[in-house]
Amino acid sequence: MVLAIAFTESNCNYDAKHADSKTCGIGGIKRLFWADVLGDTNANSLKAIELVINHLINKNGGSIYEAIKEYKGGVANLTTTNKCYELYKKLKG
């Protein structure tokens, strides 16, 4: 799951630039928005992706698809959500 998100957010690039300057690196995470979930964890890390997606999975009653959708900010256009979910399923095997 973490790798699928990292790939679809930044092509696994820790130095990725995002449209929003408050969004950082490999996971496209907004440090201030996720501060309570991240604690002292570096927002530009695979661990940060893991913490945020696990939080969202729990919040969405265990639904991985809904967690990815919320992580990606998908509302009307679910292209990136679907791309990430399909990659997750392939990686999971």
C-alpha positions in Angstrom: 0.0 0.0 0.0 2.7 2.4 1.0 4.7 1.8 -2.2 1.6 2.2 -4.4 1.0 5.6 -2.8 4.6 6.7 -3.0 4.7 5.7 -6.7 1.4 7.5 -7.6 2.2 10.6 -5.5 5.8 11.2 -6.5 7.1 8.4 -8.6 9.0 7.4 -5.4 10.9 10.7 -5.4 11.7 12.2 -2.0 12.5 15.5 -3.7 9.2 15.7 -5.6 7.6 19.1 -5.9 3.9 19.5 -5.5 1.5 22.2 -6.6 0.8 23.2 -3.0 4.1 24.3 -1.3 2.9 22.9 2.0 2.7 19.4 0.5 6.0 17.6 0.7 8.0 14.8 -1.0 7.4 11.2 -1.5 4.0 10.9 -0.1 2.5 14.3 -0.9 1.7 14.8 2.8 0.8 18.2 4.3 2.7 18.2 7.6 0.5 20.6 9.4 -2.7 18.9 8.4 -1.5 15.5 9.6 0.5 16.7 12.6 -1.6 14.7 15.1 -1.2 11.5 13.2 2.5 12.0 12.4 3.7 13.0 15.8 7.5 13.4 15.4 7.7 11.3 12.2 9.2 13.1 9.2 6.4 13.9 6.8 8.7 13.1 3.8 9.0 9.4 4.6 7.5 6.0 3.9 6.6 5.8 7.6 4.5 9.0 7.3 2.6 7.4 4.4 2.0 4.3 6.5 0.8 6.3 9.5 -1.6 8.4 7.4 -3.0 5.5 5.3 -3.5 3.3 8.4 -5.4 6.2 10.1 -7.6 6.6 7.0 -8.2 2.8 6.8 -9.4 2.8 10.4 -11.5 5.9 9.8 -13.1 4.4 6.8 -14.2 1.1 8.5 -11.3 -0.9 7.0 -12.1 0.1 3.4 -8.8 0.4 1.5 -10.4 1.9 -1.5 -12.1 4.6 0.6 -8.9 5.3 2.5 -6.9 5.8 -0.8 -9.7 8.0 -2.1 -9.5 10.2 1.0 -5.7 10.2 0.9 -5.8 11.3 -2.8 -8.5 13.8 -2.2 -10.7 12.2 -4.8 -14.2 13.5 -5.1 -15.4 13.7 -8.7 -12.3 12.6 -10.6 -11.1 9.3 -9.2 -8.4 8.6 -11.8 -5.5 8.8 -9.3 -7.5 6.9 -6.7 -8.2 4.1 -9.2 -4.6 4.0 -10.5 -3.3 3.7 -6.9 -5.8 1.0 -5.9 -5.0 -1.1 -9.0 -1.3 -0.8 -8.4 -1.9 -1.8 -4.7 -3.7 -4.9 -5.8 -0.9 -5.8 -8.3 1.8 -5.3 -5.7 -0.2 -7.3 -3.1 -0.6 -10.2 -5.5 
